[in-house]
Amino acid sequence: MADNTTNRKDVIVLGAGIVGVSSAYAARQRGLSVTLVDRREPGSETSYGNAGILSSGSIFPLNQPSLLSNLPKYLSNRHPALRFDVGWALKNPGWIARFLASGRASQTRPRALALRGLIQASLKLHREWIVQSGAGNRIRETGWLKAWRGDNVAAAKADQAALAEYGIKCDLLDRQGISALEPNIIPVYSVGLLHTQTASVDSPGNVTKAYAKMFAGAGGEIRRAETKSIAPDNDGWRVALSDGELLARHVVVALGPWSPDLLRPLGYSVPLVTERGYHREFRPNPSRTLLRPIHDAENAFLITPMEQGIRVTSGVELTDRDAPSSYAQLDAVVPLARGVVEFGETVGEIWRGARPTLPDSLPMIGPAPRHAGLWLAFGNQHIGFTTGPATGDAVAAMIMGATPTFDTSAFLPKRYL
Ligand SMILES: Cc1cc2nc3c(=O)[nH]c(=O)nc-3n(C[C@H](O)[C@H](O)[C@H](O)COP(=O)(O)OP(=O)(O)OC[C@H]3O[C@@H](n4cnc5c(N)ncnc54)[C@H](O)[C@@H]3O)c2cc1C
């Protein structure tokens, strides 16, 4: 399979977030010559600022039947779970209609099964790669706690039963159970659901960097440059960079929220929007350590213990990818987070990121329909850090003409392109 044309690689992977790094490493593992291109250090964008959860149970995306029933609550545009820019909504009625339509009850099972396959394959790879890359000290096998302040046993049991249908285990906890699990938090939660098969990391950016280093150590090339355009070239691809150009037999587009920009000139109109989110980090109190991420169910924020401090992440903001930041959601939840665990002053700046999302909340993994040798790997919404490795591994398998380890039929790009 190796390409003998001078200076032409087998594969160029565009984007060194978790998806691109994983694609590059998985292709290199299969013996292909690979160049990974990013304008920044690997793992510096969305794959840096997320909550670091390797979630076994995130098989029900945001657009599910409960979103439809909660719509009146969200339309006030004041709920921390979901805010939207009215101008953005008026420009995107078609996307919103498709997003809501994918949330119908009839769509729940096929999407949950598809995501379960992707997630299970990915967690297996993460657990192998994190050790192989020398970052094994960063993973915590302590689960993920979703917790309700109100006496919401019925909601917790409903979540537990829905996940059990797909073989995903959670333990139901009362206030005492939560205190036993997280002795240092203030006892504000009356019900909890511990996702026991979920893990988390203390720095998703550094884990992505460790995988990139592992790729380089395996003979992969990392190029720091802006990708300007891609164009078919004989039986391969020509990639124009800010400082030159590259040739390859195959190109993988793994540019996360930026992926549609590069595909538009090729005639692909990708219906991808960005569910933006924010984080702020705080100096931890050493005698009040957290042992795992906590998801505040009613207020839609997460608190995760990270290498640099306690990271508080916000819910979803639907607006243009590059619109100015609005800190309203984060500002609303930080005082609530302080009421869960004691922490000190802020560390660093507020971070903003963009979850790349297609109308059915499933990623695109596979060949571009009208161009041989062009592969798409993006749209991993809220669970891209979890699902990056298997997304990349599936694309690498497809490039080799092999069958991925999980069913990718629901993720094929041709469903939209
Ligand atoms: C607040 C928040 C919390 C989250 N929490 C979790 C979580 O706990 N668990 C989980 O699994 N997921 C989580 N996610 C989702 C996850 O972070 C994303 O799905 C994932 O990081 C997407 O990875 P990616 O590789 O597709 O994109 P990115 O990480 O954004 O990578 C894309 C790369 O492309 C590069 N790039 C773009 N354009 C160009 C160009 N023209 N030239 C060169 N380079 C370019 C960028 O520099 C970037 O490095 C969260 C997201 C947010 C916003």
The ligand as an SDF file (V2000), in Angstrom:
LIG
                    3D

 53 58  0  0  0  0  0  0  0  0999 V2000
  -17.2860   22.5810   27.1510 C   0  0  0  0  0  0  0  0  0  0  0  0
  -17.0240   21.2640   26.4820 C   0  0  0  0  0  0  0  0  0  0  0  0
  -16.9350   20.1140   27.2540 C   0  0  0  0  0  0  0  0  0  0  0  0
  -16.7190   18.8670   26.6310 C   0  0  0  0  0  0  0  0  0  0  0  0
  -16.5550   17.7570   27.4200 N   0  0  0  0  0  0  0  0  0  0  0  0
  -16.2950   16.5420   26.8380 C   0  0  0  0  0  0  0  0  0  0  0  0
  -16.0430   15.3970   27.6320 C   0  0  0  0  0  0  0  0  0  0  0  0
  -16.0030   15.4600   28.8720 O   0  0  0  0  0  0  0  0  0  0  0  0
  -15.8330   14.2140   27.0160 N   0  0  0  0  0  0  0  0  0  0  0  0
  -15.8340   14.0940   25.6530 C   0  0  0  0  0  0  0  0  0  0  0  0
  -15.6890   12.9870   25.1470 O   0  0  0  0  0  0  0  0  0  0  0  0
  -15.9950   15.1940   24.8580 N   0  0  0  0  0  0  0  0  0  0  0  0
  -16.2280   16.4080   25.4160 C   0  0  0  0  0  0  0  0  0  0  0  0
  -16.4130   17.5240   24.6350 N   0  0  0  0  0  0  0  0  0  0  0  0
  -16.3870   17.3720   23.1740 C   0  0  0  0  0  0  0  0  0  0  0  0
  -14.9760   17.2300   22.6270 C   0  0  0  0  0  0  0  0  0  0  0  0
  -14.1240   18.1710   23.2290 O   0  0  0  0  0  0  0  0  0  0  0  0
  -14.9710   17.4280   21.1000 C   0  0  0  0  0  0  0  0  0  0  0  0
  -15.9770   16.6400   20.4930 O   0  0  0  0  0  0  0  0  0  0  0  0
  -13.6190   16.9830   20.5320 C   0  0  0  0  0  0  0  0  0  0  0  0
  -12.5590   17.6160   21.2100 O   0  0  0  0  0  0  0  0  0  0  0  0
  -13.5260   17.3020   19.0380 C   0  0  0  0  0  0  0  0  0  0  0  0
  -12.2400   16.8990   18.6220 O   0  0  0  0  0  0  0  0  0  0  0  0
  -11.7410   17.1780   17.1650 P   0  0  0  0  0  0  0  0  0  0  0  0
  -10.4230   16.5010   17.0050 O   0  0  0  0  0  0  0  0  0  0  0  0
  -12.8270   16.8200   16.2080 O   0  0  0  0  0  0  0  0  0  0  0  0
  -11.6120   18.7670   17.0670 O   0  0  0  0  0  0  0  0  0  0  0  0
  -10.4670   19.8220   17.6570 P   0  0  0  0  0  0  0  0  0  0  0  0
   -9.9330   19.2690   18.9190 O   0  0  0  0  0  0  0  0  0  0  0  0
  -11.0870   21.1190   17.6370 O   0  0  0  0  0  0  0  0  0  0  0  0
   -9.3510   19.6730   16.5560 O   0  0  0  0  0  0  0  0  0  0  0  0
   -9.4430   20.3270   15.2940 C   0  0  0  0  0  0  0  0  0  0  0  0
   -8.0490   20.8480   14.9580 C   0  0  0  0  0  0  0  0  0  0  0  0
   -8.0730   21.4050   13.6330 O   0  0  0  0  0  0  0  0  0  0  0  0
   -7.1520   22.4840   13.6060 C   0  0  0  0  0  0  0  0  0  0  0  0
   -7.4690   23.3300   12.4710 N   0  0  0  0  0  0  0  0  0  0  0  0
   -8.6800   23.8580   12.1400 C   0  0  0  0  0  0  0  0  0  0  0  0
   -8.6020   24.5150   10.9760 N   0  0  0  0  0  0  0  0  0  0  0  0
   -7.3250   24.3910   10.5430 C   0  0  0  0  0  0  0  0  0  0  0  0
   -6.6410   24.8300    9.3660 C   0  0  0  0  0  0  0  0  0  0  0  0
   -7.2490   25.5180    8.3960 N   0  0  0  0  0  0  0  0  0  0  0  0
   -5.3310   24.5240    9.2470 N   0  0  0  0  0  0  0  0  0  0  0  0
   -4.6800   23.8120   10.2060 C   0  0  0  0  0  0  0  0  0  0  0  0
   -5.2960   23.3580   11.3400 N   0  0  0  0  0  0  0  0  0  0  0  0
   -6.5930   23.6480   11.4830 C   0  0  0  0  0  0  0  0  0  0  0  0
   -7.3300   23.1570   14.9560 C   0  0  0  0  0  0  0  0  0  0  0  0
   -6.1930   23.9150   15.2820 O   0  0  0  0  0  0  0  0  0  0  0  0
   -7.5750   21.9590   15.8780 C   0  0  0  0  0  0  0  0  0  0  0  0
   -6.3790   21.5410   16.5190 O   0  0  0  0  0  0  0  0  0  0  0  0
  -16.6140   18.7810   25.2180 C   0  0  0  0  0  0  0  0  0  0  0  0
  -16.6620   19.9530   24.4550 C   0  0  0  0  0  0  0  0  0  0  0  0
  -16.8590   21.1830   25.0680 C   0  0  0  0  0  0  0  0  0  0  0  0
  -16.8890   22.4210   24.2290 C   0  0  0  0  0  0  0  0  0  0  0  0
  1  2  1  0
  2  3  1  0
  2 52  2  0
  3  4  2  0
  4  5  1  0
  4 50  1  0
  5  6  2  0
  6  7  1  0
  6 13  1  0
  7  8  2  0
  7  9  1  0
  9 10  1  0
 10 11  2  0
 10 12  1  0
 12 13  2  0
 13 14  1  0
 14 15  1  0
 14 50  1  0
 15 16  1  0
 16 17  1  0
 16 18  1  0
 18 19  1  0
 18 20  1  0
 20 21  1  0
 20 22  1  0
 22 23  1  0
 23 24  1  0
 24 25  2  0
 24 26  1  0
 24 27  1  0
 27 28  1  0
 28 29  2  0
 28 30  1  0
 28 31  1  0
 31 32  1  0
 32 33  1  0
 33 34  1  0
 33 48  1  0
 34 35  1  0
 35 36  1  0
 35 46  1  0
 36 37  1  0
 36 45  1  0
 37 38  2  0
 38 39  1  0
 39 40  1  0
 39 45  2  0
 40 41  1  0
 40 42  2  0
 42 43  1  0
 43 44  2  0
 44 45  1  0
 46 47  1  0
 46 48  1  0
 48 49  1  0
 50 51  2  0
 51 52  1  0
 52 53  1  0
M  END
$$$$
